Amino acid sequence: MKRIVMLGFVLITLYITGYAQKPFKVVFYNIENFFDLVDDPDVQDEEFTPNGPKKWTQEKYDKKLHNIERVLFDIAAINKDYPVVIGVSEVENRNVLEDIVATKKLLPANYRIVHYDSPEARGVDVAFMYRPDVLKLEGSKAIRTIVPSLPDFKTRDILTMWGKIDNEDFFFMVAHWPSRVGGKSESEFKRIAVGHQMRTIADSVRRENPSVKVIMMGDLNDDPTDTSISGDEGLGAKLRVKDVQKGDYYAPYAALLKAGYGTLAYGDAWNIFDNIIVSDNLLQADKGSYHLQKASGSKYYGNIFKRHYMVQKEGSFKGYPLRTFVGNNFQGGFSDHFPVYVYIGK
């Protein structure tokens, strides 16, 4: 009896002191044009070189690096646990990623990198950083983005990786969809095509392994209510929990958009282009398995990370995300996007 009481005391103590398993954070962050200083002859990166129009120096690079470190570490501090997966976009190459994971505040997480060079003209890519103590990586693949009506179209790849978390299968995707250059309506067909492609990839993986849990993320250059994300011809994600059926995908950031939140601003209007979308079996999981969770005290499954130091304090862009550059003028900021994250836990 005495041993049982002692065991109970130990378990309670572990829980109170934080050793009980916390939900894991999955993050996406568009880190806005993070280039190294080297002029790569194979891509159009001359703008971000010491002799380019932005005068991209080591001092500016280091400022950007430690800004990204600060944001990611402060996200980790929310529940005193480093995110298990961080997807990023607008990073030039693996060298930049290695600098990020080697920063003093992120080094304890021992992040590993998944990155492939994509055919994007300026050389900016998407990538993953993940914790190998949590995610047991089994494979990764970069899939070329396809717009059927534009066979020669080149943009960022769709990056995939898969593995196990506590013996549960997970499949991650990160992408940076085609921009709205030329106008939202005129360019929409490109994003619809990529949304459909990602849905096709996810569905094919789930046919092979119905228990796999899918998490898609990225800067989609559309709001979750746009056709590319919620329309049947695109990704086809559901915007309300009650509408999610077996085989569906859920877009939690539609609720935040409706409530007036945003991850980037343009023309005094807020958008949520930065999205994390999950398969139905993360929303309606079996008891004891990983599922999407709300933050303590929140009514939303999606979360936007926004702190005062990340916000422009004055001028015509007051209240917007504090950028690294406005034109060629160095602002010393973070990104033109706020990062987003979700919790998965048991």
C-alpha positions as CSV (number, residue, x, y, z in Angstrom):
1,M,0.0,0.0,0.0
2,K,2.8,2.3,0.9
3,R,4.5,1.7,-2.5
4,I,1.2,2.5,-4.3
5,V,0.8,5.8,-2.4
6,M,4.4,6.7,-3.2
7,L,4.0,5.8,-6.9
8,G,0.9,8.1,-7.0
9,F,2.8,10.9,-5.4
10,V,5.6,10.5,-8.0
11,L,3.2,10.6,-10.9
12,I,1.4,13.7,-9.5
13,T,4.8,15.4,-9.0
14,L,5.9,14.7,-12.5
15,Y,2.7,16.1,-13.9
16,I,2.9,19.3,-11.8
17,T,6.5,19.9,-12.6
18,G,5.9,19.6,-16.3
19,Y,7.3,16.1,-17.1
20,A,3.9,14.8,-18.2
21,Q,3.8,14.9,-22.0
22,K,2.9,18.2,-23.5
23,P,1.2,18.7,-26.8
24,F,3.6,19.2,-29.6
25,K,3.7,22.4,-31.7
26,V,3.9,22.3,-35.5
27,V,4.9,25.7,-37.0
28,F,5.0,27.3,-40.4
29,Y,6.8,30.6,-41.0
30,N,7.5,32.5,-44.2
31,I,10.8,34.1,-43.2
32,E,10.8,36.5,-46.1
33,N,13.7,36.5,-48.5
34,F,16.4,35.0,-46.3
35,F,19.4,34.8,-48.6
36,D,23.1,34.2,-47.9
37,L,25.7,36.8,-49.2
38,V,27.0,34.6,-52.1
39,D,26.1,35.4,-55.7
40,D,24.9,32.1,-57.0
41,P,25.3,32.2,-60.8
42,D,22.5,29.7,-61.3
43,V,19.8,31.9,-59.7
44,Q,18.7,35.5,-59.7
45,D,19.9,36.4,-56.2
46,E,22.0,39.5,-57.1
47,E,19.7,41.7,-55.2
48,F,20.7,40.1,-51.9
49,T,24.5,40.5,-52.3
50,P,26.9,43.1,-50.8
51,N,27.1,44.9,-54.1
52,G,23.4,44.5,-54.9
53,P,20.7,47.2,-54.5
54,K,19.9,46.0,-51.0
55,K,23.6,46.1,-49.9
56,W,23.1,42.7,-48.2
57,T,26.0,42.6,-45.7
58,Q,27.1,40.2,-43.0
59,E,25.8,42.7,-40.4
60,K,22.3,42.7,-42.0
61,Y,22.4,38.9,-42.4
62,D,23.2,38.4,-38.7
63,K,20.5,40.8,-37.7
64,K,18.0,38.8,-39.7
65,L,19.3,35.5,-38.4
66,H,18.9,36.5,-34.7
67,N,15.5,37.9,-35.4
68,I,14.3,34.5,-36.7
69,E,16.0,32.9,-33.7
70,R,14.1,35.2,-31.4
71,V,10.7,34.4,-32.9
72,L,11.2,30.6,-33.0
73,F,12.6,30.6,-29.5
74,D,9.6,32.6,-28.2
75,I,7.3,30.2,-29.9
76,A,9.1,27.4,-28.1
77,A,8.7,29.3,-24.8
78,I,4.9,29.3,-25.0
79,N,4.7,25.8,-23.4
80,K,8.4,25.5,-22.7
81,D,8.9,23.0,-25.5
82,Y,10.6,23.4,-28.9
83,P,8.3,22.8,-31.9
84,V,8.5,19.3,-33.2
85,V,8.3,20.5,-36.9
86,I,9.0,23.9,-38.4
87,G,8.2,24.5,-42.0
88,V,9.6,27.6,-43.6
89,S,9.5,29.3,-47.0
90,E,11.6,31.9,-48.8
91,V,14.9,30.5,-47.6
92,E,17.7,30.4,-50.2
93,N,19.6,27.3,-49.4
94,R,20.7,24.8,-46.8
95,N,23.5,27.1,-45.6
96,V,21.0,29.5,-44.2
97,L,19.0,26.7,-42.6
98,E,22.2,25.4,-40.9
99,D,22.9,28.9,-39.5
100,I,19.3,29.0,-38.1
101,V,19.5,25.7,-36.3
102,A,22.9,26.5,-35.0
103,T,21.9,29.7,-33.2
104,K,22.4,29.6,-29.5
105,K,18.8,29.5,-28.5
106,L,17.7,26.9,-31.0
107,L,20.8,24.6,-30.7
108,P,19.4,22.6,-27.7
109,A,16.6,21.4,-29.9
110,N,19.1,19.5,-32.1
111,Y,17.0,20.3,-35.2
112,R,17.6,18.3,-38.4
113,I,17.0,19.8,-41.9
114,V,15.0,18.6,-44.9
115,H,15.7,20.7,-47.9
116,Y,16.0,20.4,-51.7
117,D,16.9,23.1,-54.2
118,S,13.9,24.0,-56.3
119,P,13.7,25.5,-59.8
120,E,12.4,28.8,-58.6
121,A,14.1,31.6,-60.5
122,R,15.4,33.5,-57.5
123,G,16.5,30.3,-55.7
124,V,14.1,30.6,-52.7
125,D,12.9,27.3,-51.4
126,V,10.7,25.7,-48.8
127,A,12.2,23.5,-46.1
128,F,11.6,21.6,-42.8
129,M,13.4,21.6,-39.5
130,Y,12.4,18.8,-37.2
131,R,13.3,17.3,-33.8
132,P,14.8,13.8,-34.3
133,D,14.0,12.9,-30.7
134,V,10.3,13.1,-31.5
135,L,9.9,12.6,-35.2
136,K,11.6,9.4,-36.5
137,L,12.1,10.4,-40.1
138,E,11.6,7.6,-42.6
139,G,11.9,9.6,-45.9
140,S,11.5,12.8,-47.8
141,K,10.9,13.9,-51.4
142,A,10.6,17.2,-53.3
143,I,7.8,17.1,-55.8
144,R,7.8,19.5,-58.7
145,T,4.8,21.8,-58.8
146,I,2.6,21.3,-61.9
147,V,0.2,23.7,-63.5
148,P,-1.2,21.6,-66.4
149,S,-1.9,24.6,-68.7
150,L,1.6,26.0,-68.2
151,P,4.0,23.0,-68.9
152,D,7.1,25.2,-68.6
153,F,6.0,26.9,-65.3
154,K,8.7,26.8,-62.6
155,T,8.1,27.7,-59.0
156,R,8.9,26.3,-55.5
157,D,8.6,22.5,-55.0
158,I,6.1,20.8,-52.8
159,L,8.3,19.3,-50.1
160,T,7.2,16.1,-48.3
161,M,8.6,14.2,-45.4
162,W,7.2,11.3,-43.4
163,G,7.9,9.3,-40.3
164,K,6.6,8.3,-36.9
165,I,5.8,10.1,-33.7
166,D,5.3,7.5,-30.9
167,N,4.7,4.8,-33.5
168,E,2.0,6.9,-35.3
169,D,2.5,7.6,-39.0
170,F,2.7,11.2,-40.1
171,F,3.0,12.7,-43.5
172,F,4.0,16.4,-43.8
173,M,3.9,18.7,-46.7
174,V,5.1,22.3,-47.1
175,A,4.6,24.6,-50.1
176,H,4.7,28.1,-51.3
177,W,2.0,28.5,-53.9
178,P,2.2,30.8,-56.9
179,S,1.8,34.5,-56.1
180,R,-0.9,36.9,-57.1
181,V,1.3,38.7,-59.6
182,G,-0.9,39.9,-62.4
183,G,-4.0,40.0,-60.1
184,K,-5.8,37.6,-57.8
185,S,-8.4,36.4,-60.3
186,E,-6.0,36.2,-63.2
187,S,-3.5,34.1,-61.3
188,E,-6.0,32.0,-59.3
189,F,-5.9,29.0,-61.8
190,K,-2.2,28.4,-60.8
191,R,-3.1,28.1,-57.1
192,I,-6.1,26.0,-57.8
193,A,-3.9,23.6,-59.7
194,V,-1.3,23.3,-56.9
195,G,-4.1,22.8,-54.3
196,H,-5.5,20.0,-56.4
197,Q,-2.0,18.5,-56.7
198,M,-1.5,18.5,-53.0
199,R,-4.9,16.9,-52.4
200,T,-4.0,14.2,-54.9
201,I,-0.6,13.5,-53.2
202,A,-2.2,13.4,-49.8
203,D,-5.1,11.1,-51.0
204,S,-2.6,8.7,-52.6
205,V,-0.6,8.4,-49.4
206,R,-3.7,7.7,-47.4
207,R,-4.9,5.0,-49.8
208,E,-1.6,3.2,-49.2
209,N,-1.9,3.8,-45.4
210,P,-5.3,4.8,-44.2
211,S,-4.0,5.4,-40.6
212,V,-1.4,8.0,-41.7
213,K,-2.0,11.6,-40.4
214,V,-1.4,14.3,-42.9
215,I,-0.4,17.9,-42.0
216,M,0.0,20.4,-44.9
217,M,1.4,23.8,-44.4
218,G,2.7,26.8,-46.3
219,D,2.2,30.3,-47.7
220,L,-0.6,29.5,-50.0
221,N,-1.0,33.1,-51.3
222,D,-4.8,32.7,-50.8
223,D,-7.1,32.8,-47.8
224,P,-8.6,29.6,-46.6
225,T,-12.0,30.7,-47.9
226,D,-10.6,31.0,-51.5
227,T,-11.4,28.4,-54.1
228,S,-7.8,27.1,-54.2
229,I,-8.1,25.9,-50.6
230,S,-11.8,25.3,-49.9
231,G,-13.1,24.6,-53.5
232,D,-13.6,21.1,-54.8
233,E,-11.4,21.9,-57.8
234,G,-8.6,22.9,-55.5
235,L,-7.5,21.4,-52.2
236,G,-11.2,20.9,-51.1
237,A,-10.6,21.6,-47.4
238,K,-13.5,21.9,-45.0
239,L,-13.8,25.2,-43.1
240,R,-16.0,24.0,-40.2
241,V,-15.4,21.0,-37.9
242,K,-19.0,19.8,-38.3
243,D,-18.6,19.5,-42.1
244,V,-15.5,17.2,-41.9
245,Q,-16.2,13.6,-43.0
246,K,-13.9,10.6,-43.4
247,G,-11.2,11.3,-45.9
248,D,-11.6,15.1,-45.7
249,Y,-9.2,17.8,-44.7
250,Y,-9.8,20.6,-42.3
251,A,-8.6,24.3,-42.6
252,P,-8.7,25.7,-39.0
253,Y,-7.6,29.2,-40.1
254,A,-10.9,30.1,-41.8
255,A,-12.4,30.7,-38.3
256,L,-9.6,33.1,-37.5
257,L,-10.0,35.0,-40.8
258,K,-13.7,35.3,-40.1
259,A,-12.9,36.8,-36.7
260,G,-10.7,39.5,-38.3
261,Y,-7.2,38.0,-37.6
262,G,-4.4,37.9,-40.2
263,T,-0.9,36.9,-40.9
264,L,-0.1,39.6,-43.4
265,A,-1.6,42.9,-44.5
266,Y,-2.0,44.6,-47.8
267,G,-4.0,47.8,-48.6
268,D,-5.2,48.1,-45.0
269,A,-6.8,44.6,-45.2
270,W,-5.7,41.5,-43.4
271,N,-5.2,38.1,-45.0
272,I,-4.3,34.6,-43.8
273,F,-2.1,33.2,-46.5
274,D,-0.1,31.2,-44.0
275,N,-2.1,28.0,-43.4
276,I,-1.8,24.6,-41.7
277,I,-4.3,22.0,-42.9
278,V,-4.9,18.6,-41.3
279,S,-6.5,15.3,-42.3
280,D,-9.8,14.3,-40.7
281,N,-8.1,11.6,-38.5
282,L,-6.2,14.3,-36.7
283,L,-9.5,16.1,-35.9
284,Q,-11.5,13.0,-35.1
285,A,-8.7,10.8,-33.7
286,D,-9.1,7.5,-31.8
287,K,-8.8,7.8,-28.0
288,G,-5.2,7.8,-26.9
289,S,-3.8,8.8,-30.3
290,Y,-2.5,12.2,-31.6
291,H,-5.1,14.7,-32.5
292,L,-5.5,18.4,-33.1
293,Q,-5.8,20.4,-29.9
294,K,-6.8,24.0,-29.0
295,A,-4.5,26.1,-27.0
296,S,-5.5,26.6,-23.3
297,G,-8.3,29.1,-23.2
298,S,-8.6,29.4,-26.9
299,K,-11.7,28.6,-29.0
300,Y,-9.6,28.2,-32.2
301,Y,-7.5,25.2,-33.4
302,G,-5.2,27.5,-35.3
303,N,-2.8,30.0,-33.7
304,I,-1.0,33.1,-35.0
305,F,2.2,34.2,-33.3
306,K,2.3,37.9,-33.0
307,R,4.4,40.0,-30.5
308,H,4.8,43.7,-30.2
309,Y,8.4,43.6,-31.4
310,M,7.3,42.0,-34.6
311,V,5.0,44.9,-35.5
312,Q,5.7,48.2,-37.4
313,K,5.2,51.0,-34.9
314,E,4.9,54.0,-37.2
315,G,4.5,55.2,-40.7
316,S,2.1,54.1,-43.5
317,F,2.7,50.5,-42.5
318,K,1.9,51.0,-38.8
319,G,0.4,47.8,-37.4
320,Y,1.7,45.6,-40.2
321,P,4.4,42.9,-39.7
322,L,7.8,44.6,-39.3
323,R,9.7,43.6,-42.5
324,T,13.4,43.2,-43.2
325,F,13.2,45.7,-46.1
326,V,10.7,48.1,-47.5
327,G,12.0,48.5,-51.0
328,N,15.7,48.7,-50.6
329,N,15.5,50.4,-47.2
330,F,16.7,48.1,-44.4
331,Q,14.2,48.0,-41.5
332,G,15.9,45.5,-39.4
333,G,12.7,43.6,-39.0
334,F,11.6,40.0,-39.1
335,S,9.2,39.1,-42.0
336,D,6.2,40.4,-43.8
337,H,4.3,37.4,-42.4
338,F,3.5,36.3,-38.9
339,P,4.1,32.6,-38.2
340,V,1.3,30.1,-37.5
341,Y,1.2,27.0,-35.4
342,V,-1.1,24.2,-34.2
343,Y,-0.9,21.7,-31.3
344,I,-1.1,18.0,-31.7
345,G,-1.3,15.9,-28.5
346,K,-2.8,12.9,-26.9
